[in-house]
């Protein structure tokens, strides 16, 4: 029983380090400028990231899908 508890504890302590190394390779580094592009909004009007940006910047969320 103690061996199982120790193995579980070791796994729990090692998981964050493994996850951090895995996630570090995702996407561009923080602070990377987004390339300028133009997209049509729901009304068909062209929009750019610069045009959407306010005085405090622009926050974008991308979601693959909720239907996995």
C-alpha positions as CSV (number, residue, x, y, z in Angstrom):
1,X,0.0,0.0,0.0
2,X,2.8,2.4,0.9
3,X,4.5,1.7,-2.4
4,X,1.4,2.5,-4.3
5,X,1.0,5.8,-2.3
6,X,4.6,6.8,-3.0
7,X,4.2,6.0,-6.7
8,X,1.0,8.1,-6.9
9,X,2.7,11.0,-5.1
10,X,5.7,10.9,-7.4
11,X,3.4,10.9,-10.4
12,X,1.4,13.9,-9.0
13,X,4.6,15.9,-8.3
14,X,6.1,15.1,-11.8
15,X,3.0,16.0,-13.8
16,X,3.3,19.8,-13.7
17,X,6.9,19.8,-15.0
18,X,5.9,17.5,-17.8
19,X,2.8,19.6,-18.7
20,X,4.9,22.8,-18.7
21,X,7.4,21.4,-21.1
22,X,4.6,20.2,-23.4
23,X,2.7,23.6,-23.4
24,X,5.8,25.7,-24.0
25,X,5.9,24.6,-27.6
26,X,2.4,25.8,-28.5
27,X,1.9,28.8,-30.6
28,X,3.9,32.0,-31.0
29,X,5.7,33.5,-28.0
30,X,3.8,36.0,-25.8
31,X,4.1,39.5,-27.2
32,X,4.4,38.5,-30.9
33,X,2.6,40.9,-33.2
34,X,-0.3,39.6,-35.1
35,X,-0.1,39.9,-38.9
36,X,-2.4,42.5,-40.3
37,X,-5.4,41.0,-42.1
38,X,-8.8,42.0,-43.2
39,X,-12.0,40.0,-42.5
40,X,-15.7,40.6,-43.2
41,X,-17.9,41.0,-40.1
42,X,-21.4,39.6,-39.8
43,X,-22.7,42.6,-41.7
44,X,-20.3,42.1,-44.6
45,X,-18.1,45.1,-43.6
46,X,-14.3,44.6,-43.8
47,X,-12.6,44.8,-40.4
48,X,-8.9,44.8,-39.5
49,X,-7.3,43.9,-36.2
50,X,-5.9,47.5,-36.0
51,X,-9.5,48.9,-36.5
52,X,-10.9,46.7,-33.7
53,X,-8.1,47.6,-31.3
54,X,-9.1,50.0,-28.5
55,X,-6.9,52.1,-26.2
56,X,-6.1,49.1,-24.1
57,X,-5.4,46.7,-27.0
58,X,-7.4,43.8,-28.4
59,X,-8.0,40.4,-26.8
60,X,-8.9,37.5,-29.1
61,X,-10.1,34.1,-28.3
62,X,-9.9,31.2,-30.7
63,X,-11.8,28.0,-30.1
64,X,-11.4,24.9,-32.1
65,X,-14.8,23.4,-31.4
66,X,-16.9,22.4,-28.5
67,X,-18.0,19.3,-30.4
68,X,-15.1,16.9,-30.0
